[in-house]
Amino acid sequence: MAEHYEVILRSITSFILLLIGARILGKQTISQMTMFDFIASISMGAIAANLAFNTSIKVHHTILAYSIFVAVIFFIALISLKNRKGRKFFAGDPTIVIQNGKILERNMNKMRYTLDYLNQQLREKDTFNIEEVLFAIVETNGTLTVLKKPQFRNVTRQDLSVAAAPEQRLPIELIMDGEIIKENLEQNNLTQNWLQLELEKRKLTKNDVVYAVLAANGNMYVDTFKDHIHSPIDQE
């Protein structure tokens, strides 16, 4: 029974170590997974997993190994931040796979990047015709960046010389899960009375609202718990 308690304590310690490591290394490991970040994440996970259930390994040895890994990764991240050659060595370079509507097979072969995967990533970018692409670049984190030819790009207000109202702020979340987010109101000089009046205009109370957000253009979007949809398409 003592081993069960040991595993429980080890698991909690393992989770805390992973959380601390992630906080130290920042969000890049999650949001921009380069090859180096991928290897680092797997290694850290393996060490933490061994700490959780492998009772034959001493706890302080595992913590030491984990700490060394975090320190090495952090040091390499600093090198990449300050040194372009170091960044290039650890993260690699973006690779052009389409140029002026032509697929660059040699570049794709170097990366073992298949046509099927290229087509999939193009579709994810709402591109179904390769001839529309001026450049397509595989970034260091594996995502595909697509620049279409000028005649196939979306038209903007600037292109049409249409005036656009200036936007000086991000959307402000006002209510989430029926609870007013008081901090957001205070930071943006809004009052609960104002919010209450806006809800009353819609014949709602805060308890009716799942999510309410004030858009940058001044309009308020409100979603209620009761959607009044008779046949939801996602109903199982």
N, C-alpha and C positions, 0 to 999 in steps of 0.2 A: 504493500500500500504506500510505503514511503517513496517508491519510485514514481508513483502516479503524481504525488505532490511535487516531486523534483521536476517532472516533465511539465507540469503546469507552470511552475516558476520559471523554468527555462523558456517556455513558449512566450510568456509575458515579457521576459527580458529580451528575447529575440525580436519581438514586435517593436519594443521600445528602441532597440538598437537600429532597426530598419528605419523607423520614423526619424530618429536623430540624424542618421546618415543622409536620408533624403532631404532633410531641412538644411544640412550643411552644404550639400552638393547643389541645391537649388532645383528649379523646375526643368532645367534643360534635359535631365535624364529622362523625364516623362514626355515632354513635348517635342523634343528634337533628338530622337534616338538615332545617333550615328552608330557606325560599327563599334567604335570604342565604347560608347555609352551602353550598347547592347551587351557587350562582353562584361563590362563593369557591373551592370545590373544583375546578370546571371550569377556572377561570382559572389557578389554580396548576398544574393538570395540563398545560394548554396551554403555559405558559411552560417547565415542566420538559421537555416533549416537544420543544420547539424547541431547547432546550439540548442535548438528546441527539443529534439528527440534522441540524439545520440549521447546517451548518458556515459558512454565509455570515454568521451572526450572531456577534459577538464574545462570548466566554464571560463576560467581566466585565460586559458590558451585560445579559446575561440574568440573571446572578446578582444584579445590582443591582435589576432589575425584580422578580425573585422576592422579594428581601428587602423591597422596598417593599410588595409585596402582603401578605406575612406581617405586617409591622408595622401596616399599615392594618387588616387583619382583626383582629389582636390588640387594637388600640386600640378598634375598634368593639365587640369582645367586652367590653372593660372598661366602656365606656359602657353597654352593655346590662345588665351586671352591677350597676352602681351606679344607673342611672336607669331608672325604669319606663317613662317616655315614649319613651326611646331604645330600650328593649327592644321596646316595642309597635311602633315605627316599623320596625325592622329585621326582627323575627320575625313581626309580625302578631298577630292575636287568634284564639283558638279560636272555632269557629263551630258553633252548635247546628243540627243537621239534622233531628232528630226530637224532638218534645216531646209527652209523654203519648200515645205511639202514633200521633202525627200527623206526617207529613212536611212540613217547612218548605221549600216549593219555591223561595221567593224567595231564601233563604239559599243553597240549592244552586245556583241560577242565577248568583248573584254569583261563585261559585267555579268555575263550569263543572263542577260535580260531578254525575255522571249517576246515575240510579237503578240501572243495572247495577253500577256501582262501589260504590254504597251497599250493595246486596244482597251483593256479594262480601265486603266488609269485615264485614258483619253475620254472615255465615256463618263467617268466620274467628274470630269471637267466640262461636261456638256459638249463634247466634241466628237462627232461621229464620222467626220470626213477629214482624212489626213491632209488633203489638199488645202484645207483652210488654215493649216498650221504654218506659221512663219518659223518659230523655234519651239522645241519641246526639250526641256532640260530635266534630267534626273538629279535631284538635289542630294546632298550628302546624307540626309536622313531617309532617303528612299522615295520621297514624294516626287510627283511629276508637276513641273511648272510649265504652263502652256501660254505662249504668246501667239495670238491669231494674226493673220494678215489684216491690214487696215480695213479692207472692205468687208471683213467678217466680224469685226469687233462691235460690241454693243454701243449704241448711240447714247451720248450723254447730253445733259442740258447745255453744257458748254458748246458741244457740237452744233446744237440747234439755236444757240444764242438765246436761250430761255433763262430768265432770271430765276435764281434759287434763293430761298430764304436762308439766311445764315444760321448755323447751329453751333452753339458755344459749349454744349455739354453733352454728356452721355445720358441715355435713358435712366430714369430714377425709379427703382423698385419701391413701391409704397406699401403693398400688402402681399404677404406670402402665407399660404395655408391658413387664411383667416386671421392672421396676426399682423397688426400695423408695425412697420419697421420705423420706429421712432427716430433712430439715428439718421436715417436718410432724410426724413422730414426736417430735422433740426439743421443738418448740414446744408440744406438747400433753401432755408428760410421759408419752409412750408409749415402750416399748422394743421393740427388734427381737426379743427373746426372746418377749415377749407376742404379737407378730405371728406369729412362727414357730409358737407353740402354737395360735393361732387357725387357721392354715393346716393344721396337722397334724390338727386336729379334722375338717377337711374332706378330709383325705387329699390335700393339695396341697402343692406347693412354689412359691416365688415365680416360678419360670420357667414355671409352668403358667398364671399369672394375667395377663390383659390389664389388668384394672382392679379395684381394691379400694378401697372407701370406707367409712368409719365414719360412719353416719348420726347425726343429732342425738339420736335416741332410744336410741343405744347398739348398735343392730344393725349388723352388717357385711355389706355387699353385695360379692359376689365374682363376677367374670365371667372365664371361662377361655378360652384359645385354642381348645380343643376344645369346641364347643357341644353335640355329640351330637344334632344335629338332622338327620334323614335327608333331609328335603325342604325346604330353606330356600325361603321364598316369594320372596326377592329373587334367587334363582339365575338366571343368564342361560343 
